[in-house]
Amino acid sequence: MSRSLTDPWRLGSVSIPNRVVLAPLAGIGNWFVRLQAKRHGAGLVVSEMVSSFAVHYRNERTCRELLRIHPQEHPVSVQLFGNDPGVMASAAEQVAAAGADLIDINMGCPVPKVCKTGAGAALLEDPARAVAVARAAARGSGLPVTVKLRSGQRPGDLSGLEVARRLVFDGGVAGIGIHPRHASQRHKGRPDYELARGLVEELPVPVLISGGLHSAEQVRTAFEQTGAAAVLLARGSLGNPWLFEQVLGRRRAEPDREEILSELAWVMGCAVEHLGEDRATRYLRKFYPWYVERLGAGRALQAALQTAPTLDAARELLHGELSPEPAHEGSILIRPRSRAA
């Protein structure tokens, strides 16, 4: 039977309209980044990594900002990390109350400050605890639970595959997201799609593939080679939400300058709504390079945006990129388009 990325599917009890998913992006995947992916076609979106301890102890900023869910981004999954089953159950309950449709647990993050707490990729070395954490999330939330993990910690280590099996057969998870690189590779090296295919053929639940997906061609190749139920777009979608449209066959052309600047203006407007003018000014400095690179602008603009003292100053710098069109009131850099666009 032929398969298509545009086919609907189910993850546990949740219906998903297509097989292209926004992956969890640490420090980036807030509500408006997820909403942007939905606007451009993503069938499912996953939040940035959220500390189960911060949610359990009701950290005010975490709960206000990281658990914010926009009405138009459903279905949405919130990714939690942590190693304590009791804390995970409590956090998962609060995530469900915030409106999430699914919960994803991070068991693949290789960052030392996460692993040293026993969370992230450290759980690959403790299968029993990994299963207990996943079962606690399901118990606390009543929602389908998925887990995103790596193939192992280091070269030749396939502990992630054994943990995936345990999570499905003992932990009852609804799906597995596999990044088929070992944790010590971070984002370097070719993902092992044959390894992922073996997991797809073995497990009775949907397996989602991640890693190395920066173009529509790469996405389609990974989808076909692995037989995965869906693809997770991560770094390849940064500053390039049009990738979702291209993967789904809704678009062939690359965006023109006006589209890129319009999209960035939308992001800037949402950041102000989310964080306020002052915090947004600093926060957006990690977003500018993705869009400026697509514009083909030089290092001078990149440097100027990184030191712009206000968003108005940043808008003036970007406004010059619209030439030869003259500036006018209500331009795309002054008035971001509606979030419902």
C-alpha positions as CSV (number, residue, x, y, z in Angstrom):
1,M,0.0,0.0,0.0
2,S,1.4,3.4,-1.0
3,R,2.0,5.9,1.8
4,S,1.9,9.6,1.8
5,L,3.0,12.3,4.2
6,T,-0.5,13.9,3.7
7,D,-2.3,10.8,5.1
8,P,-4.2,11.2,8.4
9,W,-3.2,8.9,11.3
10,R,-3.7,8.4,15.0
11,L,-1.3,8.6,17.9
12,G,-3.1,6.9,20.8
13,S,-6.6,8.4,20.9
14,V,-5.6,11.6,19.0
15,S,-6.3,12.1,15.3
16,I,-3.7,13.9,13.3
17,P,-4.4,15.2,9.9
18,N,-1.0,14.6,8.3
19,R,2.4,13.0,9.0
20,V,4.5,16.1,9.3
21,V,5.3,17.1,12.9
22,L,7.1,20.1,14.5
23,A,9.7,18.5,16.8
24,P,10.4,19.8,20.3
25,L,13.0,22.6,20.0
26,A,14.7,23.4,23.3
27,G,14.4,27.0,24.2
28,I,12.5,27.8,21.0
29,G,9.3,25.9,20.6
30,N,6.9,28.2,22.4
31,W,3.3,28.7,21.5
32,F,3.9,31.1,18.6
33,V,6.6,29.0,17.0
34,R,4.2,26.0,17.2
35,L,1.4,28.1,15.8
36,Q,3.6,29.2,13.0
37,A,4.3,25.6,12.1
38,K,0.5,24.9,12.2
39,R,-0.2,27.9,9.9
40,H,2.2,26.4,7.4
41,G,0.7,22.9,7.5
42,A,2.1,20.9,10.5
43,G,-0.3,18.1,11.5
44,L,1.0,18.0,15.1
45,V,3.3,20.3,17.1
46,V,5.4,19.6,20.2
47,S,6.5,22.1,22.8
48,E,10.0,22.9,23.8
49,M,11.4,20.8,26.6
50,V,9.8,21.7,30.0
51,S,11.1,20.7,33.4
52,S,8.7,18.4,35.2
53,F,10.1,19.7,38.5
54,A,9.4,23.3,37.5
55,V,5.8,22.4,36.7
56,H,5.4,20.3,39.8
57,Y,6.6,23.1,42.0
58,R,4.5,25.6,40.0
59,N,7.3,27.9,38.9
60,E,5.4,31.0,37.9
61,R,7.3,31.8,34.7
62,T,7.4,28.1,33.5
63,C,3.6,27.7,34.0
64,R,2.7,31.1,32.5
65,E,5.0,31.0,29.5
66,L,5.9,27.4,28.7
67,L,2.5,25.9,29.3
68,R,0.7,28.5,27.3
69,I,-1.3,26.8,24.5
70,H,-3.0,28.8,21.7
71,P,-6.5,27.6,20.7
72,Q,-5.5,27.2,17.1
73,E,-2.4,25.0,17.6
74,H,-4.2,21.7,18.4
75,P,-3.4,18.9,18.4
76,V,-0.4,19.8,20.5
77,S,2.0,17.8,22.7
78,V,3.9,19.2,25.6
79,Q,7.4,17.7,26.1
80,L,8.5,17.1,29.7
81,F,11.8,16.0,31.1
82,G,12.7,14.6,34.5
83,N,13.6,11.4,36.3
84,D,11.2,11.2,39.3
85,P,8.0,9.3,38.6
86,G,6.0,11.1,41.3
87,V,7.0,14.5,40.1
88,M,6.4,13.5,36.5
89,A,2.8,12.4,37.4
90,S,2.1,15.7,39.1
91,A,3.6,17.7,36.2
92,A,1.7,15.6,33.6
93,E,-1.6,16.3,35.5
94,Q,-0.9,20.1,35.2
95,V,0.0,19.8,31.6
96,A,-3.3,18.1,30.8
97,A,-5.1,20.8,32.7
98,A,-3.4,23.4,30.6
99,G,-5.0,21.9,27.5
100,A,-2.4,19.5,26.0
101,D,-3.6,16.7,23.8
102,L,-0.5,14.5,24.3
103,I,2.6,14.3,26.5
104,D,6.1,13.6,25.2
105,I,8.9,12.7,27.5
106,N,12.5,13.6,26.6
107,M,14.9,10.7,27.0
108,G,17.3,11.8,24.3
109,C,18.7,15.2,25.3
110,P,22.5,14.9,25.5
111,V,23.2,18.3,27.3
112,P,25.2,17.6,30.5
113,K,23.1,19.9,32.7
114,V,20.0,17.7,31.9
115,C,21.8,14.4,32.0
116,K,23.5,15.0,35.3
117,T,20.0,15.2,36.9
118,G,19.3,11.7,35.6
119,A,16.9,13.0,32.9
120,G,17.2,13.2,29.1
121,A,19.6,10.7,27.6
122,A,20.7,9.5,31.0
123,L,17.5,7.5,31.2
124,L,18.8,5.3,28.4
125,E,21.0,3.7,31.1
126,D,18.1,3.1,33.5
127,P,15.3,1.3,31.6
128,A,13.3,0.5,34.7
129,R,13.2,4.1,35.7
130,A,12.4,5.2,32.2
131,V,9.4,2.9,32.2
132,A,8.3,4.1,35.6
133,V,8.5,7.8,34.4
134,A,6.5,7.1,31.3
135,R,3.8,5.2,33.2
136,A,3.6,8.0,35.8
137,A,3.0,10.6,33.0
138,A,0.1,8.5,31.6
139,R,-1.3,8.0,35.1
140,G,-1.1,11.6,36.0
141,S,-2.5,13.1,32.8
142,G,-4.8,10.5,31.3
143,L,-3.3,11.4,28.0
144,P,-1.4,9.4,25.4
145,V,2.3,9.5,26.2
146,T,5.1,9.3,23.7
147,V,8.9,9.3,24.2
148,K,11.6,10.8,22.1
149,L,15.0,9.2,22.5
150,R,18.4,8.5,20.9
151,S,19.8,5.2,19.7
152,G,22.3,5.2,22.5
153,Q,24.8,7.3,24.5
154,R,28.0,6.6,22.4
155,P,29.2,4.9,19.3
156,G,28.1,1.2,19.2
157,D,25.7,1.7,22.0
158,L,22.1,0.6,21.1
159,S,20.6,1.0,24.6
160,G,18.0,3.4,23.2
161,L,16.5,0.6,21.2
162,E,16.1,-1.7,24.2
163,V,14.6,1.2,26.2
164,A,12.2,1.8,23.3
165,R,11.1,-1.8,23.5
166,R,10.6,-1.6,27.2
167,L,8.7,1.6,27.0
168,V,6.2,0.1,24.5
169,F,5.8,-3.4,25.9
170,D,6.1,-2.5,29.7
171,G,5.4,1.2,29.8
172,G,2.4,1.3,27.4
173,V,3.5,4.4,25.5
174,A,1.5,5.4,22.5
175,G,4.5,6.1,20.2
176,I,8.3,6.5,20.0
177,G,10.3,9.3,18.4
178,I,13.7,8.1,17.4
179,H,16.7,10.3,16.6
180,P,19.0,7.6,15.2
181,R,22.3,9.2,16.2
182,H,24.0,8.5,19.5
183,A,23.9,11.2,22.1
184,S,27.6,12.1,21.9
185,Q,27.0,13.0,18.2
186,R,24.6,15.8,19.1
187,H,23.4,16.9,15.6
188,K,26.5,15.8,13.6
189,G,26.9,12.8,11.4
190,R,24.5,10.9,9.2
191,P,21.4,9.5,11.0
192,D,21.2,5.7,10.8
193,Y,17.9,5.2,9.0
194,E,18.4,1.5,8.7
195,L,18.5,1.2,12.5
196,A,15.3,3.3,12.7
197,R,13.6,1.0,10.1
198,G,14.4,-2.0,12.2
199,L,12.6,-0.4,15.2
200,V,9.7,0.6,13.0
201,E,9.3,-3.0,11.9
202,E,9.5,-4.4,15.4
203,L,7.3,-2.1,17.4
204,P,3.4,-2.2,17.3
205,V,3.1,1.6,17.9
206,P,3.8,4.5,15.6
207,V,7.5,5.4,15.3
208,L,8.4,9.0,14.3
209,I,11.8,9.8,12.7
210,S,14.0,12.8,13.5
211,G,17.4,14.0,12.6
212,G,19.1,15.6,9.5
213,L,15.8,16.7,7.9
214,H,16.6,20.1,6.3
215,S,14.9,19.8,2.9
216,A,11.7,18.3,1.4
217,E,13.8,15.8,-0.4
218,Q,15.6,14.7,2.8
219,V,12.2,14.4,4.6
220,R,10.7,12.2,1.8
221,T,13.8,10.0,1.7
222,A,13.8,9.4,5.5
223,F,10.0,8.7,5.4
224,E,10.4,6.1,2.6
225,Q,13.6,4.5,3.9
226,T,12.5,4.1,7.5
227,G,8.8,3.3,7.0
228,A,8.2,5.7,9.9
229,A,4.6,6.8,10.8
230,A,5.6,10.4,10.6
231,V,8.6,12.8,10.4
232,L,9.7,15.3,13.0
233,L,11.0,18.6,11.6
234,A,13.4,20.4,13.9
235,R,16.4,22.6,13.1
236,G,15.6,22.5,9.4
237,S,12.4,24.4,10.1
238,L,14.0,27.3,12.0
239,G,13.3,30.4,10.0
240,N,11.9,28.2,7.3
241,P,8.2,27.3,8.1
242,W,7.7,27.0,4.3
243,L,9.4,23.6,4.6
244,F,6.1,22.2,6.0
245,E,4.3,23.3,2.9
246,Q,7.0,22.0,0.6
247,V,7.0,18.6,2.3
248,L,3.3,18.3,2.0
249,G,3.4,19.2,-1.7
250,R,1.5,22.5,-1.2
251,R,4.4,24.6,-2.4
252,R,7.5,24.3,-4.6
253,A,9.0,27.8,-4.7
254,E,11.2,29.2,-2.1
255,P,9.8,32.3,-0.3
256,D,10.6,35.7,-1.7
257,R,12.0,38.6,0.3
258,E,8.6,40.1,1.1
259,E,7.3,36.7,2.4
260,I,10.4,36.3,4.6
261,L,10.2,39.8,6.1
262,S,6.4,39.4,6.6
263,E,6.9,36.2,8.4
264,L,9.6,37.7,10.6
265,A,7.4,40.6,11.4
266,W,4.7,38.2,12.5
267,V,7.2,36.5,14.8
268,M,8.3,39.8,16.2
269,G,4.7,40.8,17.0
270,C,4.0,37.5,18.7
271,A,7.2,37.8,20.8
272,V,6.1,41.2,22.1
273,E,2.7,39.7,23.0
274,H,4.4,36.8,24.7
275,L,7.2,38.5,26.6
276,G,6.7,42.3,26.4
277,E,8.8,44.7,24.4
278,D,12.0,44.7,26.5
279,R,12.3,40.9,26.8
280,A,11.3,40.3,23.2
281,T,14.1,42.7,22.1
282,R,16.7,40.3,23.6
283,Y,14.8,37.1,22.9
284,L,14.5,37.7,19.2
285,R,18.3,38.0,18.7
286,K,18.4,34.2,18.3
287,F,15.7,34.3,15.7
288,Y,17.1,36.9,13.4
289,P,20.0,34.9,11.9
290,W,17.7,32.2,10.5
291,Y,15.6,34.8,8.6
292,V,18.5,37.0,7.6
293,E,20.4,34.0,6.2
294,R,17.4,33.3,3.9
295,L,17.4,36.9,2.8
296,G,21.0,36.5,1.7
297,A,21.9,39.6,3.7
298,G,25.5,40.1,4.9
299,R,27.2,40.0,8.2
300,A,26.7,43.7,8.8
301,L,22.9,43.3,9.1
302,Q,23.3,40.3,11.3
303,A,25.6,42.2,13.6
304,A,23.4,45.3,13.7
305,L,20.3,43.3,14.6
306,Q,22.2,41.6,17.5
307,T,23.0,45.0,19.0
308,A,19.7,46.8,18.2
309,P,18.6,48.4,21.5
310,T,14.9,48.3,20.7
311,L,12.5,46.4,18.4
312,D,11.8,49.7,16.6
313,A,15.5,49.9,15.8
314,A,15.5,46.3,14.5
315,R,12.4,47.1,12.4
316,E,14.2,50.0,10.8
317,L,17.2,47.9,9.9
318,L,14.9,45.2,8.4
319,H,12.8,47.9,6.6
320,G,15.8,48.7,4.4
321,E,15.6,45.1,3.1
322,L,12.3,45.8,1.4
323,S,13.9,48.1,-1.2
324,P,13.0,49.3,-3.8
325,E,9.6,49.6,-2.2
326,P,9.2,52.8,-0.1
327,A,8.3,52.7,3.5
328,H,4.6,53.4,4.3
329,E,2.3,53.3,7.2
330,G,1.1,49.8,7.9
331,S,4.0,48.1,6.1
332,I,4.6,44.5,6.7
333,L,7.4,45.3,9.2
334,I,5.2,47.7,11.2
335,R,2.0,45.7,11.3
336,P,2.5,41.9,11.6
337,R,-0.3,39.9,10.0
338,S,-3.0,38.2,12.1
339,R,-2.0,35.1,14.1
340,A,-5.0,33.4,12.5
341,A,-3.6,33.9,9.0
